[in-house]
Amino acid sequence: MSVTFAYRARTPSGERVEGTMRAIDRGSALAALRERMLIPSRLESLATTFSFARLFARSKPGERLAFFRAYAALEESGVDFATSFELLIAQARTTRMREALASIRADVERGGEKLWTAMSYRPDEFSDLEVAMVAAGEEAGNREEVFDRLAAFLERDERLRKRLSAALLYPAIVVIAAIAISVYLFAFVIPQFAQLFASFGVAPSPLMLALLSLSAFFGNPVVAIALLSSCGAVMIASARALSTIEGAIAFDALRMRTPLLGDALRKSTLARVCRVLATLLQSGVNLVRALEVAVPVAESPIFARAIEFSRERIAGGVSASLDEALAVSGHFPPLLLGFIRVGGTAGNVPQMLVKVAEYYEEDVESILSSLPAIVQTIVTLGLGVVVAAIVYVVYVPLSSLSTSIH
């Protein structure tokens, strides 16, 4: 199993480069750096060098999108590699991306590496999908076309991600605000009314007594500490469970079964997988390699396992076609399989995958458009119930108090 190492090194000309690379062990990593004519000054496993600065310094999809768009335009205009990368390094928005591009330029110009090989040394900046597509473009001699296609995919995928995040953010804020208001009313407002009624000798309603008992119970320091400890233990246990394959699959299945949201997540995953496969196949990547690259891109343990199983069936000769291999897992809908089957018969599977992706993307857009309104309605009804309960809790003693005053 390979390990990711962080390195800092200098080129023979003294230029400083920094990045990450995968290797079996430290010795193999040092040998790989020497082959690239780099003189390392630091080489450590990322398992021991994690930091929040490193986490937030990772290149964002938008920056990679800008890189692919700009490089495609420069190469199409006939600008040579050295000048192109000099301009791309100058326009990089983060230090990390600037160092990555400098390292790639050094590997290509001084180490004699191919562009896709140099990119593969930077797993934090460039994904397997991007590396595989650049490799296919270099082999086919249409690198600028592949870069344009890759940029279009990243742009479309990023737009869908942002749309999904924005649609989920509003309901999350509304739900959190509703819960906070409810807790405040029941924990602070109701007890103040109870004290007021007690000062006038008015007996509280049964519901108010129940709420006061509940508030006193959770306000007990011993209970509060026990609850916090239990929550911490549950979080640790959940984190450990999610770190296992079985736990991740179970959580993914639960996520996919969530009303409305689960349907959007499942269809967005299917759209992404179809886009990835279509983009790779159009770029000349063979089917087995395309499925291998699509495994981590799926971002869903359930679909990742299904794709890996399909890849093994095709690679082993068990399944003769893509639709047959995907159908075995039972996770891919008949519509998608039917489109692929028709595409296989007509010899245009990539085009059919694009059509399926567009269909699911439109479905996701429709779901996300209606989701905020549905959540807002549910939360409004819930708050209405809470307000009605508070009115009832306060009104009954108030009527008694008014009667006693008169």
HELIX and SHEET records of a PDB file:
HELIX    1   1 ARG A   26  GLU A   35  1                                  10    
HELIX    2   2 LEU A   46  THR A   48  5                                   3    
HELIX    3   3 PHE A   52  ALA A   57  1                                   6    
HELIX    4   4 PRO A   61  GLU A   76  1                                  16    
HELIX    5   5 PHE A   81  GLN A   91  1                                  11    
HELIX    6   6 THR A   95  GLU A  109  1                                  15    
HELIX    7   7 LEU A  115  SER A  120  1                                   6    
HELIX    8   8 ASP A  128  ALA A  140  1                                  13    
HELIX    9   9 ARG A  143  TYR A  184  1                                  42    
HELIX   10  10 LEU A  185  VAL A  189  3                                   5    
HELIX   11  11 ILE A  190  SER A  199  1                                  10    
HELIX   12  12 PRO A  206  GLY A  219  1                                  14    
HELIX   13  13 PRO A  221  LEU A  242  1                                  22    
HELIX   14  14 ILE A  245  MET A  256  1                                  12    
HELIX   15  15 LEU A  261  GLN A  282  1                                  22    
HELIX   16  16 LEU A  287  VAL A  297  1                                  11    
HELIX   17  17 PRO A  301  ALA A  315  1                                  15    
HELIX   18  18 LEU A  322  SER A  329  1                                   8    
HELIX   19  19 PRO A  334  ALA A  346  1                                  13    
HELIX   20  20 VAL A  349  ILE A  405  1                                  57    
SHEET    1   A 3 ARG A  16  ALA A  23  0                                        
SHEET    2   A 3 VAL A   3  ARG A  10 -1                                        
SHEET    3   A 3 ILE A  39  SER A  45 -1                                        
END                                                                             
